[in-house]
């Protein structure tokens, strides 16, 4: 697969999101709760997706570079273990850059990119297909945290074994019990195909608190902008009338819980209209926007086994701060 030599064939695209039908009740329930919250999937409107891509370039946010080093150092071994010629299904594809970096190694039979941000994904696939015009590509705008049930006509070529790809430690956004349940759904999806499927997943590991704190509260303020932008997205979805200037970004590592927490903290007492109903926030009150659990290699291996993925290979970076697992039923 090299550079394009002629016009790229159009990629297929399906929008399976249910829009406000799902978003409004979920957002209202979280924001009206005594301990207000917004699920982290709502970070990813088009601007949020671009801000996250910028976060991955920051010096403080090392996990993206660590994952890339593992793939560079162990790519051939990973490809042999995972198998070439599979249908590569990219969970949370974003700009599709991480998956594209695997194309030469894995020589996929097809590529299916899943992401909640439809416009961003469509643009990314358009650029990608100019580079790889002969690779069958499908984009699916979907909240895959709710369901992994994809129409079979989107999973082409139909006979290819499937490799589910979940990079960047996004699994850390799930509490442990929910992570186990999500991985169990992937295990069932792997077992449902013949030949069987596999999962290649990135996991950020426990490390020094100062390193983790800086990764989620960078000096340039890009992560702060990413966190604050969720309010703009909520304003459109509900609608609501959050003023970003009323809030500040807060992030820290809770070592006892082994997780990063991100919040938005009210700078002053504010009243916000949420779908026509007022909600008052006291000065200093917080909206919880994200958790990112950090794992030990042994702990995550046990989680995979409990989810029905006991056959495992593990690769780590030299510093021991990030891991890639290949797991199968």
N, C-alpha and C positions, 0 to 999 in steps of 0.2 A: 504494500500500500504506500504509494508515494504521493507527490503533488498531482493536482488535477491536470489532465491532458485535454479535457473537453468539458462541455457543460455537465454539471452534476445533475443526476436524477433527483427529482423531488423526494424529500423524506416525508414519511407519514406523520401526522400529528393528531392527537386526540386530547380533548379537555374533559376529564372525568371528575373535575371538582364540582361540588354542589353549591359553591359560592356562599352567599349570605344565608341560605337555608341552613347550613351547618354553622357558619361563623358567628352569627348574631347571638343565638342562644348560648353558645360556649363562651363568647367574650363577655356577655352580660353576667353570666353566672360567676365568672372569675372576678370581674371588676366590682360587682356588688357584694362579694363576700367580705367578711370582716377583715380577712387577710387577703387583700386584693392581689390578683395575678393575671398574667396574660401568657398563654402558651407560646413557647419559643418559635413554633412554626410560623407565627404571624410576623416574625422579623423579615420574612422573605417576600416582600413586594419587589418591584424591579430595582428601586434604589437600595433596599436592604441587601439584595443579592450582590449588587455592585460593591457595596461597602464591605460585605463579607469577603469578597474576592480581594479587596485592598487589605483587609486584616491578615489574610494569608501571606502577604508580602512583608509584614512588619517584622523588625528584628526581634521583638519580644515574643512573637507567636511562632515558636520554633517547630511545632508539631508538623506543619505542612512540609517543611524542609526535611525533617527527620523521616517522614514517610517517603519522600522522594529519594532520600539516600538509601533507604532499605530497598526500594525498587531498583535503584541503579546498581547497588552492590549485589543483590540477590535475585535480580529479575529473571535470569535464565533458570535458576532453581525453582522460583515461584511458578514460572510458565510450565516447566516439566511437571510439577506437582499438580497444578490446576488443570492442565490439559489445554492444548491449542484447538482452535476451530469451534469454540463454544459460542453460544449466544450470550453476550455480555449485557447484563441488566444492571444499570447504574442507579442506585438509590440516592436521591438528593444530588442530582447530576450537576446543578449549578451551571458553570461555564463549560462543562464537559472536559476540562483540561486534564484532570487526573486520569479519566478513562482513556482519553486520546493518547496519553503517554504510555499506555499498555498495549496499544494496537499492534505495534511492531513485534512485541514479545508474544502476545496471545493469539495474534492472527484470527480475530473473532469472525465467526460466520455472519454475525449481525450485531447491531448495537441498539439497545432500548434504553432511553434516558428518561428517568422519572424525576419530577420536581414539582413543587407546589406553585412556583412562579412561572406562569404560562408564557408571558411575553419574553422574559429573560431566556427561558429555555428555547423558545422558538428561534430567537436571534442567534443563540449559541450554536444550535444545530445547523442553521443556515451557513454559518461560517465554517463549521466542521465539515460539512459535506462538500464544500469547495476544495478542501484538502484531501478528502477520502471519497471521491465520487463513486467508487465501485462497491463501497460497503453499504449494505442495506441498513437504514437508520429509521428509528421510530422515536418520536417524542410523546410523552404522556404527562399531561398536567394532572397531578393527583396528590391527595393527602395520603401517602402510603402508610402513615402511622395508623390510619383507620382500617385500611384494607390493602391486601396484596393480590386481590382477585382481579386479574387483568384479562380482558377479552383475548381469546386464543389467536384471533386474527392479527393482533398487534405483536405477537411473539413470533416473529419470522426471522430466519427460516424455521419452520415448525419442528423439524426432526433433530435440530442441534441440541446437544446437552447444554444446560444453562449454568452460567457462573454469575451469581449475585454478588455485586460489588458495593461495599458500604465503607468508603474511605473516610479519613479525617476525624475519626473518633466521634462522629455524630451519635453513635450508640450511647455516649455519655449523657445525652439529654434525657434518657429514660432512667427513672428510678430502677433499682435492681430488679424488683418484681416485674415491672413493666418491660424491662429489657429482656428478661427471661421469656415473657410471653411473646414479645416481638420476634425474638430469635426462634422460638418454637414455631411461629407461623412460617418463617423462612425454612426451617427444617422440614415442615410438612410440604412446602412448595418444592423443595429439593427432592423429596421422596416421591412426589407425584409424577415426576417425569422419568422417562426411560430413554437413554441411560440417565442415571441420577444426576442431580445438580450438586453444586457446592457453593460455599460462601467465602469470599475474600473480604476481610473486615479489618479496619484500622482501629487501634485502641490507644488512647493517651494514658500513660502510666503515672502513678504517684511519684512526685518529685518534691524538691524544696519549695516551701510555701512562698518565698519571695519570688521565685521564678514563675510560679503559677499566678500569683497576684499580678505581676507585671504583664503576663500574657493576656489578661482580661481587663487591664486598665493601662493601656499603652500611653506613652508620653505624648504622642501626636493627637490623641483623643479620637482616633478612628473607631475604636470599640464603643466609646461613649456615644458617638454619632449613630452607630449601628443600633445601639440600645434605644436611644431616644427616638429614632425614626419609627419604631414600632407604634408610637402614639399617632404619628401621621397616618399610618396604615389603618389603625383602629378608627380614627376619625372618618375615614372613607367607608369602612365596612359597616359601622353601626347605624347611622353616623353618630359621632361624638364631637366635642369641641375642646379637646386637650390643647393647651398651649405649651409647646416644647420648652419655652423659656421658664416655665414654672417648675421644671424638674431637673434633677442631676443624676448622673450615672454613679452607681455604687457596685463594686465587685470585690469579692474576697474568697479565699480558700478556707473552708471549714475542715480542718484536719481530722477532727473526730468523726465526721460524716464522710470524709474522703470525697468532697465535692466542692467545686466552685459554685458560688451563688452570685447571680446578677439581679439587681433591683433598680428601680427608678424611685428616687426620693423627692418628695415635695419640698421645694425651697421655701414655701410659704403656705398658709392655709388657702385652699382653692376649692371652688365648686365647679364640677364638670357635668355637662349634660350628656347622658348616656342613652341614646335612642329616645330622647325627649324626657327622661327622668333624671333629676339632679342626684349627684353623689358628691358628698363633701369629703375632702382629704385634709387632715390636720398637717401643719408644718412638721416635717420630719417623717411623716407616714410614707410607707413604701409600697410599691407595686412589684411583686416578684415576677421576673421575666424569664429567668433561665436557671437551671441547675446543670452542671457538667460533672458527672461522676468520674473519678479517676480510679484506675484498677491496678492491681498487681498482676503479673502474668499468670500466676497460679490461680488467683481469684477469678480471672476472666475465663481461663480454661475450664474451671469448674462450672461457671455459668453456662458456657457453651454445652458442656456435657449434660447438665440438667435440662437444657432446652432441646435435647435430642440431636446434638451435633458432636459426638464423641471422637470421631476420627479427625485429628488435628495436626497441623504443622505450624510452627511459630518462627518468626524472624524478628529480631530486634535491632535497633540502631546501636552504634558503638557506645553511646552514653547511657543506654538503658532507659531512655525516656519515652519511647514509643514502640509499639509492637504491631505487626501484621499477622493475623491468624488466617489460615486456610482450614475450613471446617466442613465436614460432611456427616450426613446421618450414618 
